[in-house]
């Protein structure tokens, strides 16, 4: 919302610009004043629009042209003053002043001000004024309105500056095409989105309860029954399809706002738009989409119970056929108040749980939002706004405890876990991920050339956890493993090797050593257990390696035969309860490098003690 409005008065000499300013300040007519009065500042509490207003007078004299042009370039709104009893001053509004302002490259609202109405006859009507002004407004779209006043009486002086403020704070141009007399496309789109958010039962109409909920949100008070009926009757008379048996339709809603604007009540439409997060350019404001939300280091973001409830309710509302899944059309309707499905580029719905028709289930829908929130909580924050979350949107999210704190206590209290899946080409990583989301096994090999993420829920000890499994592909693996910031977001690493490939285990064991990954909880999975087991070409066999490192022995699985050995539960358990060998007495993570340092330090200390004892023995004083 604009906090400051700079109003400039221009016009021919003698039309009364300075007396208008003086009459506003003095609240009476002052006959003898200086040619140009000094700038006046009106504090916000003195104005209806609660904005600080600066009023600037100007001179039309040729010698003051430079100063006039400088002020035109600084103005937020320009009032072109003419004298109603002097026709040439009115003619110069369209012949000189409006083209002159355009020539300076200024595209600000213009208010036409007809002064000295006390000198005009009483036979002049509003229809006469409209006929006189309409051609100018049709030619110059920047003209917002026309106000007539008398600085001498004084009459309508405060209205001049009220309409000047409104022209800045509640501009017509973004909302309405004055030439075509229709709402602009951006305004229609914004109002349609607001209507759909307020249509809580999604029946295409706002009933009395929904109208009053909208009314209370925007204006702080509901309408009485008689007022509701009056509004609907006005719409019904002008737009037969604006009201149906269920209530006010989208057509009727748009018609109401068209009427508000045509009657000069732009503040009504702007109040609605701003309550729903729109800025002056009719796009949702950044601070609306992304409110302040701090995430400390080593913490992650999850949905709170309120967040899960919101997405559950949303799912049920748009599951129109009550089959427990959202098909393509239902998802399109759900995301109709947003820029679109946020998961299109991720391979969705091949990333979560669906039914046999490939429609996403409630389990899959909540899992997908859990993954989105973990990987990019800003997307979730924005979509909470797009989809109509009520109240403080940050209440739909929660920040977890730092990993260091959880690992020190030996138990991780998170509900969503990130698992990096690493392994040689052809080891079965993608098949394992697809098996996690119940996709059928395929013998056809398709290499992974870009990151692929899947998510599903796992029940652990009676509570639901979500496991996000991420495969990066050979092109991105090195980038991920050398990025400490990305590694810090990983809760557990799954090393996958092909039990029928003699070189497969060496690949993952070398990865773990080369990139110093031993400080991250991990598990090893031996895939293709339906095939013949072969010895691995490594210094020790997989079981011996895992026992030496103090981690679980490899879990053998066959995705093809659906022999999964409860592998996904075990991955989550490893993430929740990191092996104690990772922790020292103080909870510090122990890596091989730390172990080597600690061992070296202990040996040095032992040597020092032995040397000291030998010195004491050799230099022991003789007795007697």
C-alpha positions as CSV (number, residue, x, y, z in Angstrom):
1,X,0.0,0.0,0.0
2,X,1.3,3.5,-1.0
3,X,2.3,5.5,2.1
4,X,3.0,8.9,0.4
5,X,1.1,10.7,-2.4
6,X,2.5,13.7,-4.2
7,X,-0.2,15.8,-5.7
8,X,0.7,18.5,-8.3
9,X,-1.7,21.3,-9.4
10,X,-1.2,22.6,-12.9
11,X,-3.3,24.8,-15.2
12,X,-3.4,28.2,-16.9
13,X,-2.7,31.4,-14.9
14,X,-5.8,32.7,-13.0
15,X,-7.7,29.5,-12.8
16,X,-7.3,29.4,-9.0
17,X,-4.7,26.7,-8.3
18,X,-3.2,28.6,-5.3
19,X,-6.5,29.5,-3.9
20,X,-7.6,25.9,-3.9
21,X,-4.6,24.9,-1.8
22,X,-5.1,27.9,0.5
23,X,-8.8,27.1,1.0
24,X,-8.0,23.6,1.9
25,X,-5.5,24.7,4.6
26,X,-7.4,27.7,6.0
27,X,-10.8,26.2,5.4
28,X,-11.9,29.6,4.2
29,X,-11.3,31.8,1.1
30,X,-8.2,34.1,1.2
31,X,-8.5,36.8,-1.4
32,X,-4.9,38.0,-1.6
33,X,-2.2,35.3,-1.8
34,X,1.2,34.9,-3.4
35,X,1.5,33.6,-7.0
36,X,2.7,30.1,-6.0
37,X,2.1,28.9,-2.5
38,X,4.8,26.7,-0.8
39,X,4.5,22.9,-0.7
40,X,2.0,21.6,1.9
41,X,2.2,18.3,3.8
42,X,-1.0,16.7,5.1
43,X,-0.3,14.0,7.8
44,X,-2.0,10.6,7.3
45,X,-4.3,11.0,10.3
46,X,-6.0,14.0,8.6
47,X,-6.9,12.1,5.4
48,X,-9.5,9.5,4.7
49,X,-7.0,7.2,3.0
50,X,-4.4,7.4,5.8
51,X,-1.6,8.4,3.5
52,X,0.8,11.3,3.9
53,X,-0.1,13.7,1.2
54,X,2.2,16.4,-0.3
55,X,0.4,19.1,-2.3
56,X,2.5,21.1,-4.7
57,X,1.4,24.3,-6.5
58,X,2.9,25.4,-9.8
59,X,3.3,28.4,-12.1
60,X,2.3,28.4,-15.8
61,X,4.6,31.3,-16.6
62,X,7.2,30.6,-19.3
63,X,10.1,31.6,-17.1
64,X,9.0,28.9,-14.6
65,X,8.9,26.1,-17.2
66,X,11.9,24.2,-16.0
67,X,10.6,24.1,-12.4
68,X,7.1,23.0,-13.7
69,X,8.6,20.1,-15.7
70,X,10.7,19.0,-12.8
71,X,7.6,18.8,-10.6
72,X,5.6,17.0,-13.3
73,X,8.3,14.3,-13.3
74,X,8.1,13.9,-9.5
75,X,4.3,13.9,-9.2
76,X,2.2,10.7,-8.3
77,X,-1.0,12.4,-9.5
78,X,-1.6,15.6,-11.4
79,X,-4.7,17.8,-11.1
80,X,-5.3,20.0,-14.2
81,X,-7.3,23.0,-13.0
82,X,-9.5,25.0,-15.3
83,X,-12.1,27.8,-14.6
84,X,-15.7,26.8,-15.4
85,X,-16.5,30.3,-16.3
86,X,-13.6,30.6,-18.8
87,X,-14.1,28.2,-21.7
88,X,-10.6,28.7,-23.2
89,X,-9.0,27.3,-20.0
90,X,-11.1,24.2,-20.4
91,X,-10.3,23.8,-24.1
92,X,-6.5,23.9,-23.2
93,X,-6.9,20.9,-20.9
94,X,-7.1,18.6,-24.0
95,X,-5.4,20.8,-26.5
96,X,-2.3,21.7,-24.4
97,X,-2.0,20.3,-20.9
98,X,-2.7,16.6,-21.5
99,X,-0.5,16.4,-24.6
100,X,2.2,18.4,-22.8
101,X,2.3,15.9,-19.9
102,X,2.4,13.0,-22.3
103,X,5.3,14.6,-24.1
104,X,7.3,14.6,-20.9
105,X,6.8,10.8,-20.7
106,X,4.7,10.8,-17.6
107,X,2.0,8.2,-17.2
108,X,0.4,9.1,-13.9
109,X,-3.3,9.5,-13.1
110,X,-4.9,12.8,-14.0
111,X,-7.8,14.5,-12.2
112,X,-9.6,17.3,-13.9
113,X,-10.6,20.1,-11.5
114,X,-13.3,22.6,-12.6
115,X,-12.9,25.6,-10.2
116,X,-15.1,28.7,-9.7
117,X,-18.5,26.9,-9.9
118,X,-19.9,29.8,-7.8
119,X,-19.6,31.9,-11.0
120,X,-21.7,29.6,-13.1
121,X,-25.4,29.5,-13.6
122,X,-27.6,27.0,-11.7
123,X,-29.0,25.5,-14.9
124,X,-25.8,23.4,-15.4
125,X,-26.4,19.7,-14.7
126,X,-24.3,16.5,-14.1
127,X,-25.4,15.3,-17.6
128,X,-23.9,18.5,-19.1
129,X,-20.6,17.9,-17.2
130,X,-20.5,14.2,-18.4
131,X,-21.1,15.2,-22.0
132,X,-18.3,17.7,-21.8
133,X,-15.8,15.4,-20.1
134,X,-16.5,12.1,-21.8
135,X,-14.7,12.9,-25.0
136,X,-11.6,13.8,-23.1
137,X,-11.6,10.6,-21.0
138,X,-12.1,8.5,-24.1
139,X,-9.1,10.1,-25.7
140,X,-6.8,10.3,-22.7
141,X,-7.1,7.1,-20.7
142,X,-4.9,8.6,-17.9
143,X,-7.8,10.9,-16.9
144,X,-9.4,9.2,-13.8
145,X,-12.2,11.6,-13.0
146,X,-13.4,15.2,-12.9
147,X,-14.3,17.2,-9.8
148,X,-15.9,20.6,-9.7
149,X,-15.3,22.9,-6.8
150,X,-15.3,26.5,-5.6
151,X,-12.3,27.8,-3.7
152,X,-14.3,31.0,-2.8
153,X,-17.3,29.4,-1.0
154,X,-15.3,26.9,-0.3
155,X,-17.1,23.9,-1.8
156,X,-15.8,20.4,-2.7
157,X,-12.2,21.4,-1.9
158,X,-11.4,18.4,0.2
159,X,-13.0,16.2,-2.4
160,X,-10.4,17.4,-5.0
161,X,-7.6,15.9,-2.9
162,X,-9.6,12.9,-1.9
163,X,-10.1,11.9,-5.5
164,X,-6.4,12.7,-6.2
165,X,-5.4,10.3,-3.4
166,X,-7.8,7.7,-4.7
167,X,-6.3,8.0,-8.2
168,X,-3.0,6.8,-6.7
169,X,-4.1,4.4,-4.0
170,X,-7.0,2.9,-6.0
171,X,-6.1,3.4,-9.6
172,X,-8.6,2.7,-12.4
173,X,-6.1,1.8,-15.1
174,X,-5.1,-1.7,-13.8
175,X,-8.7,-2.7,-13.4
176,X,-10.9,-1.2,-16.0
177,X,-10.7,-0.2,-19.7
178,X,-12.4,3.2,-19.8
179,X,-12.7,3.1,-23.6
180,X,-14.3,-0.4,-23.8
181,X,-16.1,0.0,-20.5
182,X,-15.0,-3.5,-19.4
183,X,-12.8,-5.1,-16.7
184,X,-9.3,-5.8,-17.9
185,X,-8.1,-9.4,-18.3
186,X,-5.7,-9.3,-15.3
187,X,-8.5,-8.0,-13.1
188,X,-10.9,-10.7,-14.3
189,X,-8.3,-13.4,-13.6
190,X,-7.7,-12.1,-10.1
191,X,-11.4,-11.8,-9.3
192,X,-12.1,-15.3,-10.7
193,X,-9.4,-16.7,-8.5
194,X,-10.8,-15.0,-5.4
195,X,-14.3,-16.3,-6.3
196,X,-13.0,-19.9,-6.6
197,X,-11.2,-19.6,-3.3
198,X,-14.4,-18.4,-1.6
199,X,-16.6,-21.0,-3.2
200,X,-15.8,-23.5,-0.4
201,X,-18.1,-26.3,-1.5
202,X,-17.0,-25.9,-5.2
203,X,-20.6,-25.8,-6.5
204,X,-20.0,-22.7,-8.7
205,X,-21.8,-20.3,-6.6
206,X,-21.4,-18.3,-3.3
207,X,-24.2,-19.0,-0.9
208,X,-25.1,-16.6,1.9
209,X,-22.7,-18.1,4.3
210,X,-19.8,-18.0,1.8
211,X,-20.7,-14.4,0.9
212,X,-20.6,-13.3,4.5
213,X,-17.3,-15.1,5.1
214,X,-15.9,-13.2,2.2
215,X,-17.5,-10.0,3.4
216,X,-16.0,-10.4,6.9
217,X,-12.5,-11.2,5.6
218,X,-12.5,-8.1,3.3
219,X,-14.5,-5.6,5.2
220,X,-14.7,-6.8,8.8
221,X,-18.5,-7.2,9.0
222,X,-21.1,-9.5,7.5
223,X,-24.2,-8.4,5.5
224,X,-27.7,-8.6,7.0
225,X,-30.2,-10.9,5.3
226,X,-32.0,-8.0,3.7
227,X,-28.8,-6.6,2.4
228,X,-27.8,-10.0,0.9
229,X,-31.1,-10.2,-0.9
230,X,-30.8,-6.7,-2.2
231,X,-27.4,-7.4,-3.6
232,X,-28.6,-10.5,-5.4
233,X,-31.6,-8.7,-6.7
234,X,-29.5,-6.0,-8.2
235,X,-27.3,-8.6,-9.9
236,X,-30.3,-10.7,-11.0
237,X,-31.9,-7.7,-12.8
238,X,-28.7,-6.8,-14.7
239,X,-27.3,-10.3,-15.2
240,X,-29.9,-13.2,-15.3
241,X,-27.0,-15.7,-15.0
242,X,-25.5,-13.8,-12.1
243,X,-27.6,-15.6,-9.5
244,X,-28.7,-19.2,-9.5
245,X,-30.5,-21.5,-7.0
246,X,-27.2,-21.9,-5.0
247,X,-26.3,-18.2,-4.8
248,X,-24.1,-15.6,-6.5
249,X,-22.3,-17.0,-9.6
250,X,-18.9,-16.1,-11.0
251,X,-20.7,-14.0,-13.6
252,X,-22.6,-12.1,-10.9
253,X,-19.4,-11.6,-8.8
254,X,-17.6,-10.0,-11.8
255,X,-20.7,-7.9,-12.6
256,X,-20.8,-6.5,-9.0
257,X,-17.2,-5.3,-9.3
258,X,-17.8,-3.8,-12.7
259,X,-20.6,-1.8,-11.1
260,X,-18.4,-0.7,-8.2
261,X,-15.8,0.6,-10.6
262,X,-18.2,2.3,-12.9
263,X,-19.8,4.1,-9.9
264,X,-16.4,5.3,-8.7
265,X,-16.1,2.9,-5.8
266,X,-12.7,1.5,-6.8
267,X,-11.6,1.3,-3.2
268,X,-14.1,-1.6,-2.8
269,X,-12.5,-3.7,-5.5
270,X,-9.0,-2.8,-4.4
271,X,-9.8,-3.7,-0.8
272,X,-10.8,-7.2,-2.0
273,X,-7.8,-7.6,-4.2
274,X,-5.4,-6.5,-1.4
275,X,-7.0,-8.7,1.2
276,X,-6.2,-11.6,-1.1
277,X,-2.5,-10.6,-1.5
278,X,-2.6,-8.7,-4.8
279,X,-0.3,-5.7,-5.4
280,X,-0.9,-2.7,-7.7
281,X,0.2,-4.6,-10.7
282,X,-2.4,-7.3,-9.9
283,X,0.2,-10.0,-9.2
284,X,0.4,-11.7,-5.8
285,X,3.0,-9.8,-3.7
286,X,6.2,-11.5,-2.7
287,X,5.7,-10.9,1.0
288,X,2.3,-12.5,0.6
289,X,3.6,-15.6,-1.1
290,X,6.7,-15.9,1.1
291,X,6.3,-14.5,4.6
292,X,9.3,-14.4,6.9
293,X,10.3,-18.0,7.9
294,X,13.7,-18.8,9.4
295,X,15.3,-22.2,9.0
296,X,18.5,-22.5,11.2
297,X,21.4,-24.6,10.0
298,X,21.1,-28.4,10.2
299,X,17.3,-28.1,10.5
300,X,14.7,-29.2,7.9
301,X,11.1,-28.2,7.3
302,X,8.1,-30.4,7.5
303,X,4.3,-29.9,7.3
304,X,2.7,-29.3,10.7
305,X,-0.5,-31.1,11.7
306,X,-2.4,-28.0,10.4
307,X,-0.6,-28.3,7.1
308,X,-1.5,-32.0,6.7
309,X,-5.1,-31.2,7.6
310,X,-5.3,-28.4,5.1
311,X,-4.0,-30.7,2.2
312,X,-6.3,-33.5,3.4
313,X,-9.4,-31.2,3.3
314,X,-8.3,-29.9,-0.1
315,X,-8.0,-33.4,-1.5
316,X,-11.4,-34.4,-0.2
317,X,-13.1,-31.3,-1.6
318,X,-11.7,-31.9,-5.1
319,X,-12.3,-35.6,-5.1
320,X,-15.6,-35.0,-6.7
321,X,-16.4,-38.6,-7.5
322,X,-15.4,-39.8,-4.0
323,X,-13.2,-42.6,-5.4
324,X,-10.3,-41.8,-3.1
325,X,-8.0,-40.5,-5.8
326,X,-7.5,-37.3,-7.9
327,X,-7.6,-37.8,-11.6
328,X,-6.1,-35.4,-14.1
329,X,-9.2,-33.2,-14.3
330,X,-9.6,-33.0,-10.6
331,X,-6.0,-32.0,-10.1
332,X,-6.4,-29.3,-12.7
333,X,-9.4,-27.9,-10.8
334,X,-7.5,-28.1,-7.6
335,X,-4.6,-26.1,-9.0
336,X,-6.8,-23.6,-10.9
337,X,-6.1,-20.9,-8.4
338,X,-2.4,-21.3,-8.8
339,X,0.2,-21.0,-11.7
340,X,-0.4,-24.7,-12.2
341,X,0.7,-28.1,-11.0
342,X,4.1,-27.5,-9.2
343,X,5.3,-31.1,-9.9
344,X,4.9,-31.2,-13.7
345,X,8.7,-31.1,-14.3
346,X,9.4,-33.8,-11.7
347,X,7.8,-36.8,-13.4
348,X,4.7,-36.6,-11.2
349,X,2.7,-38.8,-10.7
350,X,5.5,-41.3,-11.2
351,X,7.0,-40.0,-7.9
352,X,4.3,-41.1,-5.4
353,X,1.5,-43.5,-4.7
354,X,-1.3,-43.8,-7.3
355,X,-4.2,-46.2,-7.9
356,X,-4.5,-48.6,-10.9
357,X,-5.7,-45.7,-13.0
358,X,-2.6,-43.7,-12.2
359,X,-4.7,-41.2,-10.2
360,X,-2.9,-39.9,-7.1
361,X,-4.3,-41.2,-3.8
362,X,-4.6,-39.3,-0.6
363,X,-1.5,-41.2,0.7
364,X,0.3,-40.2,-2.4
365,X,-0.9,-36.6,-2.3
366,X,0.2,-36.0,1.3
367,X,3.5,-37.8,0.6
368,X,4.2,-35.6,-2.4
369,X,3.6,-32.4,-0.3
370,X,5.9,-33.9,2.4
371,X,8.6,-34.3,-0.2
372,X,8.0,-30.8,-1.7
373,X,8.2,-29.2,1.8
374,X,11.4,-31.1,2.7
375,X,13.2,-30.3,-0.6
376,X,11.8,-26.8,-1.3
377,X,9.6,-25.4,1.5
378,X,9.3,-22.0,-0.4
379,X,7.2,-23.8,-3.0
380,X,4.9,-25.1,-0.3
381,X,4.6,-21.7,1.3
382,X,3.6,-20.1,-2.0
383,X,1.1,-22.9,-2.8
384,X,-0.5,-22.5,0.6
385,X,-1.2,-19.0,-0.5
386,X,-2.3,-19.9,-4.0
387,X,-4.7,-22.6,-2.7
388,X,-6.3,-20.5,0.0
389,X,-4.8,-21.5,3.4
390,X,-6.5,-19.4,6.0
391,X,-4.5,-17.7,8.7
392,X,-0.7,-17.5,9.1
393,X,0.7,-19.8,6.5
394,X,3.8,-20.4,8.5
395,X,1.6,-22.3,11.0
396,X,1.3,-25.0,8.3
397,X,5.0,-25.7,8.5
398,X,7.4,-26.7,11.3
399,X,11.1,-26.6,11.7
400,X,12.8,-29.7,13.0
401,X,15.5,-29.8,15.7
402,X,19.1,-29.6,14.4
403,X,20.6,-32.9,13.4
404,X,23.5,-32.5,15.7
405,X,21.1,-32.3,18.7
406,X,19.1,-35.3,17.5
407,X,22.2,-37.4,16.9
408,X,23.7,-36.4,20.3
409,X,20.5,-37.8,21.9
410,X,20.7,-41.0,19.8
411,X,17.2,-40.6,18.3
412,X,16.0,-38.4,15.5
413,X,12.6,-36.9,16.0
414,X,11.7,-36.1,12.4
415,X,8.8,-37.3,10.3
416,X,10.3,-36.8,6.9
417,X,13.7,-38.3,5.9
418,X,15.9,-37.6,3.0
419,X,17.7,-40.7,1.5
420,X,20.4,-40.4,-1.1
421,X,20.5,-43.5,-3.3
422,X,24.0,-44.2,-4.8
423,X,25.3,-47.0,-6.9
424,X,26.9,-48.1,-10.1
425,X,25.2,-47.9,-13.5
426,X,22.8,-50.8,-13.9
427,X,22.8,-51.7,-10.2
428,X,19.0,-51.4,-9.9
429,X,18.6,-48.0,-8.2
430,X,15.7,-46.9,-10.3
431,X,13.9,-50.2,-10.1
432,X,14.3,-50.0,-6.3
433,X,12.8,-46.5,-6.2
434,X,9.9,-47.6,-8.4
435,X,9.3,-50.6,-6.2
436,X,9.0,-48.2,-3.3
437,X,6.0,-46.5,-4.9
438,X,4.5,-49.8,-6.0
439,X,5.3,-49.5,-9.7
440,X,5.6,-52.7,-11.7
441,X,9.0,-54.1,-12.5
442,X,10.3,-53.7,-16.0
443,X,13.2,-55.8,-17.6
444,X,13.9,-52.9,-20.0
445,X,16.9,-50.9,-18.8
446,X,16.7,-47.1,-19.0
447,X,19.6,-45.2,-17.6
448,X,19.0,-42.3,-15.3
449,X,20.2,-39.1,-16.9
450,X,18.6,-36.6,-14.5
451,X,17.6,-36.6,-10.8
452,X,14.6,-38.8,-9.9
453,X,12.9,-38.5,-6.6
454,X,10.1,-40.7,-5.1
455,X,8.3,-40.6,-1.7
456,X,6.1,-42.8,0.3
457,X,4.9,-43.2,3.9
458,X,6.3,-45.8,6.3
459,X,4.7,-46.8,9.5
460,X,7.2,-47.0,12.4
461,X,6.1,-47.8,15.9
462,X,2.5,-46.8,15.2
463,X,3.4,-43.4,13.7
464,X,3.6,-42.4,10.0
465,X,7.0,-41.3,8.6
466,X,7.8,-40.2,5.1
467,X,10.9,-41.4,3.2
468,X,12.1,-39.3,0.3
469,X,14.5,-41.3,-1.9
470,X,16.7,-39.4,-4.3
471,X,18.6,-40.8,-7.3
472,X,20.9,-38.3,-9.0
473,X,22.2,-40.0,-12.1
474,X,25.8,-40.3,-13.1
475,X,25.9,-36.7,-14.5
476,X,25.1,-35.2,-11.1
477,X,26.5,-37.6,-8.5
478,X,29.9,-36.0,-8.2
479,X,28.3,-32.5,-7.9
480,X,26.1,-33.7,-5.0
481,X,28.8,-35.6,-3.1
482,X,31.3,-32.7,-3.2
483,X,28.7,-30.2,-2.0
484,X,28.8,-30.2,1.8
485,X,25.6,-28.1,2.0
486,X,23.6,-30.7,0.1
487,X,25.2,-33.5,2.1
488,X,24.1,-31.8,5.3
489,X,20.4,-32.2,4.2
490,X,20.8,-36.0,3.8
491,X,19.5,-38.2,6.7
492,X,20.7,-41.5,5.4
493,X,22.6,-42.9,2.3
494,X,21.5,-46.1,0.6
495,X,24.4,-47.8,-1.2
496,X,23.1,-50.1,-3.9
497,X,25.1,-52.8,-5.5
498,X,24.3,-55.6,-7.9
499,X,25.0,-58.9,-6.1
500,X,25.6,-60.6,-9.5
501,X,28.2,-58.1,-10.7
502,X,31.7,-58.7,-9.2
503,X,32.7,-55.0,-9.5
504,X,29.5,-53.4,-8.2
505,X,30.2,-53.4,-4.4
506,X,33.7,-51.9,-5.0
507,X,32.0,-48.9,-6.7
508,X,29.9,-47.9,-3.7
509,X,32.6,-48.7,-1.1
510,X,35.0,-46.5,-2.9
511,X,32.4,-43.8,-3.2
512,X,31.9,-43.9,0.6
513,X,35.7,-43.7,1.2
514,X,36.6,-41.2,-1.5
515,X,34.0,-38.6,-0.5
516,X,34.4,-39.2,3.3
517,X,30.7,-40.2,3.8
518,X,31.1,-42.3,6.9
519,X,29.7,-39.6,9.1
520,X,26.3,-40.0,7.5
521,X,24.1,-43.0,8.6
522,X,23.9,-45.5,5.8
523,X,22.7,-48.9,4.7
524,X,23.8,-51.3,1.9
525,X,21.4,-53.1,-0.4
526,X,22.3,-56.0,-2.6
527,X,19.9,-56.1,-5.5
528,X,19.0,-58.9,-7.9
529,X,19.0,-61.6,-5.2
530,X,17.0,-63.8,-7.6
531,X,20.2,-64.3,-9.6
532,X,23.4,-66.2,-8.8
533,X,25.5,-64.5,-6.0
534,X,29.1,-63.8,-7.0
535,X,32.1,-62.9,-4.8
536,X,32.8,-59.1,-4.9
537,X,36.2,-57.9,-6.1
538,X,37.1,-55.8,-3.0
539,X,39.6,-56.1,-0.2
540,X,36.8,-57.7,2.0
541,X,33.4,-59.1,1.2
542,X,30.3,-56.9,1.8
543,X,29.3,-58.5,5.1
544,X,32.8,-58.2,6.5
545,X,33.1,-54.6,5.3
546,X,29.8,-53.6,7.1
547,X,30.8,-55.4,10.3
548,X,34.1,-53.7,10.3
549,X,32.4,-50.3,9.8
550,X,29.8,-51.0,12.5
551,X,26.8,-50.8,10.1
552,X,24.1,-53.2,9.1
553,X,25.1,-56.1,6.9
554,X,23.7,-55.7,3.3
555,X,20.0,-56.3,2.8
556,X,19.4,-58.6,-0.1
557,X,16.4,-57.8,-2.3
558,X,14.8,-58.7,-5.6
559,X,12.6,-56.1,-7.0
560,X,11.7,-58.4,-9.9
561,X,10.4,-61.1,-7.5
562,X,9.0,-58.6,-5.1
563,X,11.3,-59.8,-2.3
564,X,12.0,-56.6,-0.5
565,X,13.1,-57.8,3.0
566,X,11.3,-54.8,4.7
567,X,14.2,-52.7,3.3
568,X,12.4,-49.3,3.4
569,X,11.4,-49.7,7.1
570,X,15.1,-50.5,7.9
571,X,16.3,-47.5,6.0
572,X,14.0,-45.2,8.1
573,X,15.1,-47.0,11.3
574,X,18.8,-46.3,10.4
575,X,17.9,-42.6,9.8
576,X,16.0,-42.4,13.1
577,X,18.6,-44.2,15.2
578,X,22.1,-43.6,13.9
579,X,24.6,-46.3,14.9
580,X,26.3,-45.5,18.2
581,X,29.7,-45.9,16.5
582,X,29.1,-42.5,14.8
583,X,28.9,-40.8,18.2
584,X,31.5,-40.0,20.8
585,X,30.6,-39.4,24.5
586,X,29.8,-35.8,23.8
587,X,27.7,-36.6,20.7
588,X,30.3,-35.5,18.2
589,X,30.2,-37.3,14.9
590,X,33.3,-39.6,14.6
591,X,34.6,-39.9,11.0
592,X,37.7,-42.0,10.0
593,X,39.7,-38.8,9.9
594,X,38.7,-38.0,13.5
595,X,39.4,-41.6,14.5
596,X,42.9,-41.4,13.1
597,X,43.5,-38.1,14.9
598,X,42.1,-39.5,18.1
599,X,44.2,-42.7,17.8
600,X,47.4,-40.7,17.0
601,X,46.7,-38.5,20.0
602,X,46.2,-41.4,22.3
603,X,49.5,-43.1,21.1
604,X,51.4,-39.8,21.6
605,X,49.9,-39.4,25.1
606,X,50.9,-43.0,26.0
607,X,54.5,-42.5,24.7
608,X,54.7,-39.3,26.8
609,X,53.5,-41.1,29.9
610,X,56.0,-44.0,29.4
611,X,58.9,-41.6,28.8
612,X,57.9,-39.7,32.0
613,X,57.8,-42.9,34.1
614,X,61.2,-44.0,32.7
615,X,62.7,-40.6,33.5
616,X,61.4,-40.9,37.1
617,X,62.7,-44.4,37.5
618,X,66.2,-43.6,36.1
619,X,66.5,-40.5,38.2
620,X,65.2,-42.0,41.4
621,X,67.3,-40.9,44.4
622,X,69.4,-43.6,46.0
623,X,68.4,-44.7,49.5
624,X,70.9,-44.8,52.2
